[in-house]
């Protein structure tokens, strides 16, 4: 908290009266600090009690409606449900963003592998063993140069890159 009149309380008193005034100023500042801290504590208590009362009110409203044979509802309950639905949608969008990001990374890696294989096939004067990967297509098995099935690159559910012949 900001201290006021520090230049007056730190100054060397030149008389007994000035010394008494400085002491009175210090006492006044100390009382002010105690009052300010009390106000902060009271404000914090009010905020905590308000949150608790909101929860109790919601609980009581739900219980009253349950006893009356109605579904739990009410303005507070609806607001809480709306907030939960919004949070769920945010998590869903974030998950989708991460999935798309991972898919693009897998595509980039598959494209690099395909480019390497294409260069190798060009130098060996042969045909490449699989088609160029496409973004968003499902993964399939690679085929060797002789047409027999090779190992799968990655699990089909995880890989969205097309390696079809």
DSSP file (Angstrom, degrees, kcal/mol; ACC not computed):
  #  RESIDUE AA STRUCTURE BP1 BP2  ACC     N-H-->O    O-->H-N    N-H-->O    O-->H-N    TCO  KAPPA ALPHA  PHI   PSI    X-CA   Y-CA   Z-CA
    1    1 A X              0   0    0      0, 0.0     2,-0.2     0, 0.0    32,-0.0   0.000 360.0 360.0 360.0 147.0    0.0    0.0    0.0
    2    2 A X        -     0   0    0      1,-0.1     2,-0.5     0, 0.0     0, 0.0  -0.437 360.0-141.6 -72.0 136.2    1.2    3.5   -0.8
    3    3 A X        -     0   0    0     -2,-0.2     3,-0.4     2,-0.0     2,-0.3  -0.845  14.9-151.8 -99.4 132.4    2.6    5.4    2.1
    4    4 A X        +     0   0    0     -2,-0.5    25,-0.0     1,-0.2     0, 0.0  -0.716  68.9  14.7-101.7 153.1    1.8    9.1    2.2
    5    5 A X    >>  +     0   0    0     -2,-0.3     4,-2.0     1,-0.1     3,-0.6   0.791  68.3 149.2  60.1  34.1    3.9   11.9    3.7
    6    6 A X  H 3>  +     0   0    0     -3,-0.4     4,-2.1     1,-0.2     5,-0.2   0.846  69.0  60.6 -65.8 -31.3    7.1    9.9    3.9
    7    7 A X  H 34 S+     0   0    0      1,-0.2     4,-0.5     2,-0.2    -1,-0.2   0.828 108.2  44.8 -65.4 -29.0    9.2   13.0    3.4
    8    8 A X  H <4 S+     0   0    0     -3,-0.6     3,-0.2     2,-0.2    -2,-0.2   0.879 114.9  45.4 -80.5 -39.3    7.6   14.5    6.6
    9    9 A X  H  < S+     0   0    0     -4,-2.0    -2,-0.2     1,-0.2    -3,-0.2   0.758 114.8  48.3 -78.3 -21.9    8.0   11.3    8.7
   10   10 A X  S  < S+     0   0    0     -4,-2.1    -1,-0.2    -5,-0.2    -2,-0.2   0.602  89.2 103.9 -90.0 -12.6   11.6   10.7    7.6
   11   11 A X  S    S-     0   0    0     -4,-0.5     2,-0.4    -3,-0.2    11,-0.0  -0.411  82.5-108.3 -71.9 143.9   12.8   14.3    8.2
   12   12 A X        -     0   0    0     -2,-0.1    -1,-0.1     1,-0.1    -2,-0.1  -0.609  38.9-120.6 -72.6 120.6   14.9   15.0   11.3
   13   13 A X        -     0   0    0     -2,-0.4    -1,-0.1     1,-0.1     3,-0.1  -0.365  19.8-163.7 -67.4 141.0   12.7   17.0   13.7
   14   14 A X  S    S+     0   0    0      1,-0.1     2,-0.3    -2,-0.1    -1,-0.1   0.551  71.5  24.3 -99.6 -10.5   14.0   20.4   14.6
   15   15 A X  S  > S-     0   0    0      1,-0.1     4,-1.9     0, 0.0     5,-0.1  -0.935  81.0-107.2-146.4 169.8   11.8   20.9   17.7
   16   16 A X  H  > S+     0   0    0     -2,-0.3     4,-2.0     2,-0.2     5,-0.1   0.878 119.7  53.9 -65.5 -38.6    9.9   19.0   20.3
   17   17 A X  H  > S+     0   0    0      2,-0.2     4,-2.3     1,-0.2    -1,-0.2   0.910 107.5  49.7 -63.5 -43.3    6.6   20.0   18.6
   18   18 A X  H  > S+     0   0    0      1,-0.2     4,-2.4     2,-0.2    -1,-0.2   0.890 109.1  53.2 -62.3 -39.7    7.8   18.7   15.2
   19   19 A X  H  X S+     0   0    0     -4,-1.9     4,-2.0     2,-0.2    -1,-0.2   0.892 109.1  48.8 -61.9 -41.2    8.8   15.4   16.9
   20   20 A X  H  X S+     0   0    0     -4,-2.0     4,-2.4     2,-0.2    -2,-0.2   0.895 110.4  51.0 -66.7 -41.0    5.3   15.1   18.4
   21   21 A X  H  X S+     0   0    0     -4,-2.3     4,-2.4     2,-0.2    -2,-0.2   0.903 109.5  50.6 -63.0 -40.9    3.7   15.8   15.0
   22   22 A X  H  X S+     0   0    0     -4,-2.4     4,-2.4     2,-0.2    -2,-0.2   0.916 110.7  48.7 -63.2 -42.4    5.8   13.1   13.4
   23   23 A X  H  X S+     0   0    0     -4,-2.0     4,-2.3     2,-0.2    -2,-0.2   0.909 111.3  49.8 -63.7 -42.0    4.9   10.6   16.0
   24   24 A X  H  X S+     0   0    0     -4,-2.4     4,-2.4     1,-0.2    -1,-0.2   0.890 110.2  51.6 -63.2 -39.5    1.2   11.4   15.6
   25   25 A X  H  X S+     0   0    0     -4,-2.4     4,-2.4     2,-0.2    -2,-0.2   0.915 109.6  49.2 -63.5 -43.7    1.6   11.0   11.8
   26   26 A X  H  X S+     0   0    0     -4,-2.4     4,-2.3     2,-0.2    -2,-0.2   0.920 112.0  48.0 -62.2 -44.2    3.2    7.6   12.2
   27   27 A X  H  X S+     0   0    0     -4,-2.3     4,-2.4     2,-0.2    -2,-0.2   0.907 111.7  50.5 -62.7 -41.9    0.4    6.5   14.5
   28   28 A X  H  X S+     0   0    0     -4,-2.4     4,-2.2     1,-0.2    -2,-0.2   0.903 110.7  49.0 -63.1 -41.7   -2.2    7.8   12.1
   29   29 A X  H  X S+     0   0    0     -4,-2.4     4,-2.3     2,-0.2    -1,-0.2   0.886 109.9  51.8 -65.7 -38.5   -0.6    5.9    9.2
   30   30 A X  H  X S+     0   0    0     -4,-2.3     4,-2.1     2,-0.2    -2,-0.2   0.923 110.5  47.7 -64.5 -44.3   -0.5    2.7   11.3
   31   31 A X  H  X S+     0   0    0     -4,-2.4     4,-2.3     1,-0.2    -2,-0.2   0.897 110.9  52.6 -62.0 -39.7   -4.2    2.9   12.1
   32   32 A X  H  X S+     0   0    0     -4,-2.2     4,-2.5     1,-0.2    -2,-0.2   0.902 107.9  50.8 -62.3 -42.2   -4.9    3.6    8.4
   33   33 A X  H  X S+     0   0    0     -4,-2.3     4,-2.4     2,-0.2    -1,-0.2   0.916 109.8  49.8 -61.8 -43.9   -3.0    0.5    7.4
   34   34 A X  H  X S+     0   0    0     -4,-2.1     4,-2.0     1,-0.2    -2,-0.2   0.912 111.9  48.5 -62.7 -43.1   -4.9   -1.6    9.9
   35   35 A X  H  X S+     0   0    0     -4,-2.3     4,-2.4     2,-0.2    -2,-0.2   0.919 110.9  50.2 -63.3 -44.1   -8.3   -0.3    8.5
   36   36 A X  H  X S+     0   0    0     -4,-2.5     4,-2.2     1,-0.2    -2,-0.2   0.910 110.8  49.2 -61.9 -42.0   -7.3   -0.9    4.9
   37   37 A X  H  X S+     0   0    0     -4,-2.4     4,-2.3     1,-0.2    -1,-0.2   0.882 109.6  52.5 -65.9 -37.0   -6.3   -4.5    5.7
   38   38 A X  H  X S+     0   0    0     -4,-2.0     4,-2.4     2,-0.2    -2,-0.2   0.914 108.6  50.0 -63.3 -42.9   -9.6   -5.0    7.5
   39   39 A X  H  X S+     0   0    0     -4,-2.4     4,-2.4     2,-0.2    -2,-0.2   0.918 110.4  50.1 -62.4 -43.3  -11.5   -3.7    4.5
   40   40 A X  H  X S+     0   0    0     -4,-2.2     4,-2.2     1,-0.2    -2,-0.2   0.922 111.3  48.9 -60.9 -44.6   -9.5   -6.1    2.2
   41   41 A X  H  X S+     0   0    0     -4,-2.3     4,-2.2     1,-0.2    -2,-0.2   0.902 111.5  49.3 -62.8 -42.0  -10.3   -9.0    4.5
   42   42 A X  H  X S+     0   0    0     -4,-2.4     4,-2.3     2,-0.2    -1,-0.2   0.905 110.1  51.0 -64.4 -41.4  -14.0   -8.2    4.6
   43   43 A X  H  X S+     0   0    0     -4,-2.4     4,-2.1     1,-0.2    -2,-0.2   0.909 110.0  49.8 -63.0 -41.5  -14.1   -7.9    0.8
   44   44 A X  H  X S+     0   0    0     -4,-2.2     4,-2.2     1,-0.2    -1,-0.2   0.910 110.2  50.6 -63.3 -41.6  -12.5  -11.3    0.4
   45   45 A X  H  X S+     0   0    0     -4,-2.2     4,-2.6     1,-0.2    -2,-0.2   0.899 109.0  51.7 -63.5 -40.4  -14.9  -12.9    2.9
   46   46 A X  H  X S+     0   0    0     -4,-2.3     4,-2.3     2,-0.2    -1,-0.2   0.906 109.4  49.9 -63.6 -41.7  -17.9  -11.4    1.0
   47   47 A X  H  X S+     0   0    0     -4,-2.1     4,-1.9     2,-0.2    -2,-0.2   0.932 113.1  45.8 -62.8 -46.2  -16.6  -12.8   -2.3
   48   48 A X  H  X S+     0   0    0     -4,-2.2     4,-2.1     1,-0.2    -2,-0.2   0.913 113.7  48.7 -63.5 -43.4  -16.2  -16.3   -0.8
   49   49 A X  H  X S+     0   0    0     -4,-2.6     4,-2.8     1,-0.2    -1,-0.2   0.877 108.3  54.9 -65.2 -37.1  -19.6  -16.2    0.9
   50   50 A X  H  X S+     0   0    0     -4,-2.3     4,-2.0     2,-0.2    -1,-0.2   0.915 108.6  47.7 -62.2 -43.4  -21.2  -15.1   -2.4
   51   51 A X  H  X S+     0   0    0     -4,-1.9     4,-1.8     2,-0.2    -1,-0.2   0.908 113.0  48.6 -62.8 -42.4  -19.8  -18.0   -4.3
   52   52 A X  H  X S+     0   0    0     -4,-2.1     4,-2.4     1,-0.2    -2,-0.2   0.920 110.3  50.9 -63.9 -44.5  -20.9  -20.4   -1.5
   53   53 A X  H  X S+     0   0    0     -4,-2.8     4,-2.7     1,-0.2    -1,-0.2   0.859 106.7  55.0 -64.2 -35.6  -24.4  -18.9   -1.5
   54   54 A X  H  X S+     0   0    0     -4,-2.0     4,-2.3     2,-0.2    -1,-0.2   0.927 110.0  46.5 -61.2 -44.5  -24.7  -19.3   -5.2
   55   55 A X  H  X S+     0   0    0     -4,-1.8     4,-2.3     2,-0.2    -2,-0.2   0.917 113.7  47.5 -64.5 -43.5  -24.0  -23.0   -4.9
   56   56 A X  H  X S+     0   0    0     -4,-2.4     4,-2.9     2,-0.2     5,-0.2   0.905 111.1  52.0 -64.3 -41.5  -26.4  -23.5   -2.0
   57   57 A X  H  X S+     0   0    0     -4,-2.7     4,-2.5     1,-0.2    -2,-0.2   0.915 110.2  48.3 -62.3 -43.4  -29.1  -21.6   -3.9
   58   58 A X  H  X S+     0   0    0     -4,-2.3     4,-2.4     2,-0.2    -1,-0.2   0.924 112.6  48.7 -60.9 -45.1  -28.6  -23.8   -7.0
   59   59 A X  H  X S+     0   0    0     -4,-2.3     4,-2.3     1,-0.2    -2,-0.2   0.924 112.9  47.0 -62.1 -45.6  -28.8  -26.9   -4.8
   60   60 A X  H  X S+     0   0    0     -4,-2.9     4,-2.6     2,-0.2    -1,-0.2   0.899 111.2  51.4 -65.4 -40.2  -31.9  -25.8   -3.1
   61   61 A X  H  X S+     0   0    0     -4,-2.5     4,-2.1    -5,-0.2    -1,-0.2   0.914 111.4  47.6 -63.5 -42.6  -33.6  -24.8   -6.3
   62   62 A X  H  X S+     0   0    0     -4,-2.4     4,-2.1     2,-0.2    -1,-0.2   0.897 112.3  49.4 -63.5 -41.0  -32.8  -28.2   -7.8
   63   63 A X  H  X S+     0   0    0     -4,-2.3     4,-2.4     2,-0.2    -2,-0.2   0.907 110.0  50.5 -66.3 -42.1  -34.1  -30.0   -4.7
   64   64 A X  H  X S+     0   0    0     -4,-2.6     4,-1.7     1,-0.2    -1,-0.2   0.913 112.9  46.0 -62.4 -42.2  -37.4  -28.0   -4.7
   65   65 A X  H  <>S+     0   0    0     -4,-2.1     5,-3.0     2,-0.2     4,-0.4   0.864 110.8  53.0 -69.8 -35.0  -38.0  -28.8   -8.3
   66   66 A X  H ><5S+     0   0    0     -4,-2.1     3,-1.0     1,-0.2    -2,-0.2   0.914 109.9  48.2 -65.2 -41.7  -37.2  -32.4   -7.8
   67   67 A X  H 3<5S+     0   0    0     -4,-2.4    -1,-0.2     1,-0.3    -2,-0.2   0.829 109.4  53.4 -66.5 -31.9  -39.7  -32.6   -4.9
   68   68 A X  T 3<5S-     0   0    0     -4,-1.7    -1,-0.3    -5,-0.2    -2,-0.2   0.516 120.7-110.7 -81.2  -4.4  -42.3  -30.9   -7.1
   69   69 A X  T < 5S+     0   0    0     -3,-1.0     2,-0.2    -4,-0.4    -3,-0.2   0.631  76.9 125.2  86.4  15.1  -41.7  -33.5   -9.8
   70   70 A X      < -     0   0    0     -5,-3.0    -1,-0.3    -6,-0.2     2,-0.2  -0.651  67.7-100.3-102.0 160.9  -40.0  -31.2  -12.2
   71   71 A X        -     0   0    0     -2,-0.2     2,-0.1     1,-0.1    -1,-0.1  -0.520  51.7 -92.5 -72.1 147.3  -36.7  -31.5  -13.9
   72   72 A X  S    S+     0   0    0     -2,-0.2     2,-0.2     1,-0.1   -10,-0.1  -0.397  73.8 125.5 -59.8 135.7  -34.0  -29.4  -12.3
   73   73 A X     >  +     0   0    0    -12,-0.1     4,-0.5    -2,-0.1    -1,-0.1  -0.551  11.2 134.4-157.0-136.4  -33.8  -26.1  -14.1
   74   74 A X  H  > S-     0   0    0     -2,-0.2     4,-2.7     3,-0.2     5,-0.2  -0.034  70.8 -73.3  89.7 162.8  -34.0  -22.5  -13.2
   75   75 A X  H  > S+     0   0    0      1,-0.2     4,-2.4     2,-0.2     5,-0.2   0.910 129.6  45.8 -62.6 -46.4  -31.9  -19.6  -14.3
   76   76 A X  H  > S+     0   0    0      2,-0.2     4,-2.3     1,-0.2    -1,-0.2   0.918 114.5  48.2 -65.6 -42.0  -28.8  -20.5  -12.3
   77   77 A X  H  X S+     0   0    0     -4,-0.5     4,-2.5     1,-0.2    -2,-0.2   0.915 112.1  49.8 -64.0 -42.0  -28.9  -24.1  -13.3
   78   78 A X  H  X S+     0   0    0     -4,-2.7     4,-2.7     1,-0.2    -1,-0.2   0.902 109.8  51.0 -63.5 -40.6  -29.4  -23.2  -17.0
   79   79 A X  H  X S+     0   0    0     -4,-2.4     4,-2.5     2,-0.2    -1,-0.2   0.914 110.5  48.8 -62.5 -42.4  -26.4  -20.8  -16.8
   80   80 A X  H  X S+     0   0    0     -4,-2.3     4,-2.3     2,-0.2    -2,-0.2   0.913 112.6  48.0 -64.1 -42.1  -24.2  -23.5  -15.3
   81   81 A X  H  X S+     0   0    0     -4,-2.5     4,-2.5     2,-0.2    -2,-0.2   0.905 111.8  50.0 -64.4 -40.7  -25.3  -25.9  -18.0
   82   82 A X  H  X S+     0   0    0     -4,-2.7     4,-2.4     2,-0.2    -2,-0.2   0.916 110.7  49.5 -63.0 -43.4  -24.7  -23.3  -20.7
   83   83 A X  H  X S+     0   0    0     -4,-2.5     4,-2.3     1,-0.2    -1,-0.2   0.907 111.5  48.9 -63.2 -41.9  -21.2  -22.6  -19.3
   84   84 A X  H  X S+     0   0    0     -4,-2.3     4,-2.3     2,-0.2    -1,-0.2   0.901 110.8  50.5 -64.4 -40.4  -20.4  -26.3  -19.3
   85   85 A X  H  X S+     0   0    0     -4,-2.5     4,-2.3     2,-0.2    -2,-0.2   0.897 110.5  49.6 -64.6 -39.9  -21.6  -26.8  -22.8
   86   86 A X  H  X S+     0   0    0     -4,-2.4     4,-2.3     2,-0.2    -2,-0.2   0.911 111.1  49.0 -65.0 -41.8  -19.4  -23.8  -24.0
   87   87 A X  H  X S+     0   0    0     -4,-2.3     4,-2.3     2,-0.2    -2,-0.2   0.893 110.7  51.1 -63.7 -39.1  -16.4  -25.3  -22.2
   88   88 A X  H  X S+     0   0    0     -4,-2.3     4,-2.3     2,-0.2    -2,-0.2   0.912 110.0  49.4 -63.8 -42.6  -17.1  -28.7  -23.8
   89   89 A X  H  X S+     0   0    0     -4,-2.3     4,-2.6     2,-0.2    -2,-0.2   0.892 109.4  52.2 -64.2 -40.0  -17.3  -27.0  -27.3
   90   90 A X  H  X S+     0   0    0     -4,-2.3     4,-2.4     2,-0.2    -2,-0.2   0.928 110.6  47.4 -60.9 -45.2  -14.0  -25.2  -26.7
   91   91 A X  H  X S+     0   0    0     -4,-2.3     4,-2.5     1,-0.2    -2,-0.2   0.893 111.5  51.7 -63.0 -39.1  -12.3  -28.5  -25.7
   92   92 A X  H  X S+     0   0    0     -4,-2.3     4,-2.5     2,-0.2    -2,-0.2   0.922 110.7  47.2 -63.4 -45.0  -13.8  -30.1  -28.8
   93   93 A X  H  X S+     0   0    0     -4,-2.6     4,-2.5     2,-0.2    -2,-0.2   0.901 112.3  50.0 -63.7 -40.8  -12.5  -27.3  -31.1
   94   94 A X  H  X S+     0   0    0     -4,-2.4     4,-2.3     2,-0.2    -2,-0.2   0.911 111.2  49.1 -63.5 -42.4   -9.0  -27.5  -29.5
   95   95 A X  H  X S+     0   0    0     -4,-2.5     4,-2.3     2,-0.2    -2,-0.2   0.908 111.4  49.2 -63.7 -42.2   -9.0  -31.3  -30.0
   96   96 A X  H  X S+     0   0    0     -4,-2.5     4,-2.6     2,-0.2     5,-0.2   0.897 109.8  52.2 -63.4 -40.7  -10.0  -30.9  -33.6
   97   97 A X  H  X S+     0   0    0     -4,-2.5     4,-2.3     1,-0.2    -2,-0.2   0.922 110.8  47.0 -60.9 -44.2   -7.3  -28.3  -34.1
   98   98 A X  H  X S+     0   0    0     -4,-2.3     4,-2.4     2,-0.2    -1,-0.2   0.883 111.0  52.3 -65.6 -38.0   -4.7  -30.6  -32.7
   99   99 A X  H  X S+     0   0    0     -4,-2.3     4,-2.4     2,-0.2    -2,-0.2   0.919 111.1  46.5 -64.0 -43.8   -5.9  -33.5  -34.8
  100  100 A X  H  X S+     0   0    0     -4,-2.6     4,-2.4     2,-0.2    -2,-0.2   0.899 111.7  51.8 -65.1 -40.2   -5.7  -31.4  -38.0
  101  101 A X  H  X S+     0   0    0     -4,-2.3     4,-1.8    -5,-0.2    -2,-0.2   0.920 111.5  46.2 -61.6 -44.8   -2.2  -30.2  -37.0
  102  102 A X  H  X S+     0   0    0     -4,-2.4     4,-2.5     2,-0.2    -2,-0.2   0.886 111.0  53.4 -65.7 -39.2   -1.1  -33.8  -36.5
  103  103 A X  H  X S+     0   0    0     -4,-2.4     4,-2.4     1,-0.2    -2,-0.2   0.917 108.5  49.2 -62.9 -43.1   -2.6  -34.9  -39.8
  104  104 A X  H  X S+     0   0    0     -4,-2.4     4,-2.5     1,-0.2    -1,-0.2   0.880 110.4  51.1 -64.4 -37.0   -0.8  -32.2  -41.7
  105  105 A X  H  X S+     0   0    0     -4,-1.8     4,-2.3     2,-0.2    -2,-0.2   0.920 110.3  48.6 -66.2 -43.0    2.5  -33.2  -40.0
  106  106 A X  H  X S+     0   0    0     -4,-2.5     4,-2.7     1,-0.2    -2,-0.2   0.902 111.8  50.5 -62.3 -40.0    1.9  -36.9  -41.0
  107  107 A X  H  X S+     0   0    0     -4,-2.4     4,-2.7     2,-0.2    -2,-0.2   0.925 109.0  51.1 -62.2 -44.9    1.2  -35.7  -44.5
  108  108 A X  H  X S+     0   0    0     -4,-2.5     4,-2.0     1,-0.2    -2,-0.2   0.912 112.6  46.0 -60.0 -43.5    4.4  -33.7  -44.6
  109  109 A X  H  X S+     0   0    0     -4,-2.3     4,-2.4     2,-0.2    -1,-0.2   0.915 113.1  49.1 -65.9 -43.1    6.4  -36.6  -43.5
  110  110 A X  H  X S+     0   0    0     -4,-2.7     4,-2.5     1,-0.2    -2,-0.2   0.886 110.2  51.8 -63.9 -37.8    4.7  -39.0  -45.9
  111  111 A X  H  X S+     0   0    0     -4,-2.7     4,-2.5     2,-0.2    -1,-0.2   0.895 108.8  50.4 -66.0 -39.8    5.3  -36.5  -48.8
  112  112 A X  H  X S+     0   0    0     -4,-2.0     4,-2.4     2,-0.2    -2,-0.2   0.926 111.5  48.4 -62.5 -43.8    9.0  -36.3  -47.9
  113  113 A X  H  X S+     0   0    0     -4,-2.4     4,-2.6     1,-0.2    -2,-0.2   0.912 111.9  49.7 -61.5 -42.2    9.3  -40.1  -47.9
  114  114 A X  H  X S+     0   0    0     -4,-2.5     4,-2.8     2,-0.2    -2,-0.2   0.905 110.0  50.4 -63.9 -42.0    7.5  -40.2  -51.2
  115  115 A X  H  X S+     0   0    0     -4,-2.5     4,-2.5     2,-0.2    -1,-0.2   0.915 111.2  48.9 -62.1 -42.8    9.9  -37.6  -52.7
  116  116 A X  H  X S+     0   0    0     -4,-2.4     4,-2.4     1,-0.2    -2,-0.2   0.935 113.3  46.7 -61.3 -45.6   12.9  -39.6  -51.5
  117  117 A X  H  X S+     0   0    0     -4,-2.6     4,-2.9     1,-0.2    -2,-0.2   0.885 111.0  52.6 -64.1 -38.5   11.5  -42.8  -53.0
  118  118 A X  H  X S+     0   0    0     -4,-2.8     4,-2.2     2,-0.2    -1,-0.2   0.919 110.2  47.4 -63.7 -43.4   10.7  -41.0  -56.2
  119  119 A X  H  X S+     0   0    0     -4,-2.5     4,-2.3     2,-0.2    -2,-0.2   0.915 113.5  48.4 -63.1 -42.6   14.2  -39.7  -56.5
  120  120 A X  H  X S+     0   0    0     -4,-2.4     4,-2.2     1,-0.2    -2,-0.2   0.923 111.5  49.2 -63.7 -44.5   15.6  -43.2  -55.7
  121  121 A X  H  <>S+     0   0    0     -4,-2.9     5,-2.7     1,-0.2     4,-0.4   0.868 110.2  52.5 -62.9 -35.9   13.3  -44.7  -58.3
  122  122 A X  H ><5S+     0   0    0     -4,-2.2     3,-0.6     3,-0.2    -1,-0.2   0.917 110.9  45.4 -66.1 -43.5   14.4  -42.1  -60.9
  123  123 A X  H 3<5S+     0   0    0     -4,-2.3    -2,-0.2     1,-0.2    -1,-0.2   0.850 116.4  45.7 -70.2 -32.2   18.1  -42.9  -60.3
  124  124 A X  T 3<5S-     0   0    0     -4,-2.2    -1,-0.2    -5,-0.2    -2,-0.2   0.440 110.9-125.5 -87.1   0.4   17.5  -46.6  -60.4
  125  125 A X  T < 5 +     0   0    0     -3,-0.6     2,-0.3    -4,-0.4    -3,-0.2   0.945  68.7 116.6  53.5  56.7   15.3  -46.1  -63.5
  126  126 A X  S   <S-     0   0    0     -5,-2.7     2,-0.2    -6,-0.1    -1,-0.2  -0.868  70.1 -88.6-139.2 173.4   12.3  -47.9  -62.1
  127  127 A X        -     0   0    0     -2,-0.3     2,-0.1    -3,-0.1    -5,-0.0  -0.599  46.6-105.2 -85.7 148.0    8.7  -47.0  -61.2
  128  128 A X        -     0   0    0     -2,-0.2    -1,-0.1     1,-0.1   -10,-0.1  -0.406  24.8-127.5 -70.5 150.5    7.9  -45.8  -57.7
  129  129 A X  S    S+     0   0    0     -2,-0.1    14,-0.5     2,-0.0     2,-0.3   0.556  81.9  19.8 -81.9  -9.3    6.2  -48.3  -55.4
  130  130 A X  S    S-     0   0    0     12,-0.1    35,-0.2   -16,-0.1    34,-0.2  -0.979  83.4 -91.9-154.0 165.0    3.2  -46.2  -54.4
  131  131 A X        -     0   0    0     33,-2.5     2,-0.1    -2,-0.3     3,-0.1  -0.323  54.5 -84.6 -76.8 161.1    1.2  -43.1  -55.3
  132  132 A X        -     0   0    0      1,-0.1    -1,-0.1    -2,-0.1    32,-0.1  -0.433  54.9-107.5 -62.0 133.6    1.9  -39.6  -54.1
  133  133 A X        -     0   0    0    -23,-0.2     2,-0.4    -2,-0.1    30,-0.1  -0.319  31.1-150.4 -65.2 147.2    0.2  -39.1  -50.7
  134  134 A X    >   -     0   0    0      4,-0.1     3,-1.2    28,-0.1    28,-0.7  -0.954  21.5-109.0-119.9 141.7   -2.8  -36.9  -50.6
  135  135 A X  B 3  S+A  161   0A   0     -2,-0.4    26,-0.1     1,-0.2     3,-0.1  -0.501 100.5  13.7 -70.2 127.8   -3.8  -34.8  -47.6
  136  136 A X  T 3  S+     0   0    0     24,-0.8    -1,-0.2     1,-0.3    25,-0.2   0.249  93.0 123.7  95.3 -12.4   -7.0  -36.1  -45.9
  137  137 A X    <   -     0   0    0     -3,-1.2    -1,-0.3    23,-0.3     2,-0.1  -0.477  67.4-102.0 -80.9 155.5   -7.1  -39.6  -47.6
  138  138 A X        -     0   0    0     -2,-0.1    25,-0.3     1,-0.1    22,-0.2  -0.411  40.1-103.3 -74.1 151.5   -7.1  -42.7  -45.4
  139  139 A X        -     0   0    0     20,-1.4     2,-0.3    17,-0.5    23,-0.2  -0.452  40.6-178.8 -75.2 146.7   -3.9  -44.7  -45.1
  140  140 A X        -     0   0    0     21,-0.5    13,-0.4    -2,-0.1     2,-0.2  -0.823  35.2 -78.0-134.2 175.4   -3.4  -47.9  -47.0
  141  141 A X        -     0   0    0     -2,-0.3     2,-0.2    11,-0.1    11,-0.2  -0.493  42.3-122.9 -78.7 147.3   -0.7  -50.5  -47.2
  142  142 A X        -     0   0    0      9,-0.7     8,-2.2    -2,-0.2     2,-0.4  -0.484  21.8-142.4 -77.2 155.8    2.4  -49.9  -49.3
  143  143 A X  B     -B  149   0B   0    -14,-0.5     6,-0.2    20,-0.3     5,-0.1  -0.958  11.8-125.8-120.3 145.2    3.3  -52.3  -52.0
  144  144 A X    >   -     0   0    0      4,-2.6     3,-1.6    -2,-0.4     6,-0.1  -0.201  39.0 -92.6 -75.8 175.8    6.8  -53.4  -52.9
  145  145 A X  T 3  S+     0   0    0      1,-0.3    -1,-0.1     2,-0.1   -18,-0.1   0.821 127.1  54.2 -60.3 -32.0    8.2  -53.1  -56.4
  146  146 A X  T 3  S-     0   0    0      2,-0.1    -1,-0.3     1,-0.0     3,-0.1   0.495 119.2-108.6 -84.6  -2.1    7.1  -56.6  -57.2
  147  147 A X  S <  S+     0   0    0     -3,-1.6     2,-0.1     1,-0.3    -2,-0.1   0.354  75.3 131.5  96.1  -6.5    3.5  -55.9  -56.2
  148  148 A X        -     0   0    0      1,-0.1    -4,-2.6    -5,-0.1    -1,-0.3  -0.483  66.9 -95.5 -79.3 154.1    3.4  -57.9  -53.0
  149  149 A X  B     -B  143   0B   0     -6,-0.2    -6,-0.2    -2,-0.1     2,-0.1  -0.429  42.5-165.8 -69.6 138.8    2.1  -56.3  -49.8
  150  150 A X        -     0   0    0     -8,-2.2     2,-0.1     1,-0.2    -1,-0.1  -0.260  38.7 -56.3-104.7-163.7    4.7  -54.8  -47.5
  151  151 A X        -     0   0    0     -2,-0.1    -9,-0.7     1,-0.1    -1,-0.2  -0.442  59.7-103.0 -75.6 151.5    4.4  -53.6  -43.9
  152  152 A X        -     0   0    0    -11,-0.2   -11,-0.1     1,-0.1     3,-0.1  -0.529  21.8-139.3 -72.5 142.8    1.8  -51.0  -43.0
  153  153 A X  S    S-     0   0    0    -13,-0.4     2,-0.3     1,-0.3    -1,-0.1   0.968  76.1 -22.8 -66.6 -53.1    3.3  -47.6  -42.6
  154  154 A X  S    S-     0   0    0    -14,-0.2    -1,-0.3     5,-0.1     5,-0.1  -0.941  89.6 -64.0-149.5 168.5    1.2  -46.8  -39.5
  155  155 A X    >>  -     0   0    0     -2,-0.3     4,-1.7     1,-0.1     3,-1.2  -0.330  47.0-129.7 -56.3 134.6   -2.1  -47.9  -38.0
  156  156 A X  T 34 S+     0   0    0      1,-0.3   -17,-0.5     2,-0.2    -1,-0.1   0.836 106.0  56.2 -61.6 -34.0   -4.9  -46.9  -40.4
  157  157 A X  T 34 S+     0   0    0      1,-0.2    -1,-0.3   -19,-0.1    -2,-0.1   0.742 114.9  39.2 -70.4 -20.7   -7.0  -45.2  -37.7
  158  158 A X  T <4 S+     0   0    0     -3,-1.2     2,-0.5     1,-0.1    -2,-0.2   0.679 106.1  70.1 -99.6 -21.1   -4.0  -42.9  -36.9
  159  159 A X     <  -     0   0    0     -4,-1.7   -20,-1.4    -5,-0.1    -1,-0.1  -0.865  47.6-179.8-108.4 128.1   -2.7  -42.3  -40.4
  160  160 A X        +     0   0    0     -2,-0.5   -24,-0.8   -22,-0.2     2,-0.4  -0.137  49.5 108.5-114.5  34.7   -4.6  -40.1  -42.9
  161  161 A X  B     -A  135   0A   0    -25,-0.2   -21,-0.5   -26,-0.1     2,-0.5  -0.945  64.8-130.1-117.2 135.7   -2.1  -40.4  -45.8
  162  162 A X        +     0   0    0    -28,-0.7   -23,-0.2    -2,-0.4   -28,-0.1  -0.723  29.9 167.5 -92.3 125.0   -2.8  -42.4  -48.9
  163  163 A X        +     0   0    0     -2,-0.5   -20,-0.3   -25,-0.3   -32,-0.2   0.098  27.2 146.5-117.5  19.9   -0.2  -44.9  -50.1
  164  164 A X              0   0    0    -34,-0.2   -33,-2.5     1,-0.2   -22,-0.1  -0.125 360.0 360.0 -58.4 153.6   -2.4  -46.7  -52.7
  165  165 A X              0   0    0    -35,-0.2    -1,-0.2   -24,-0.1   -35,-0.1   0.474 360.0 360.0 -69.0 360.0   -0.8  -48.1  -55.9
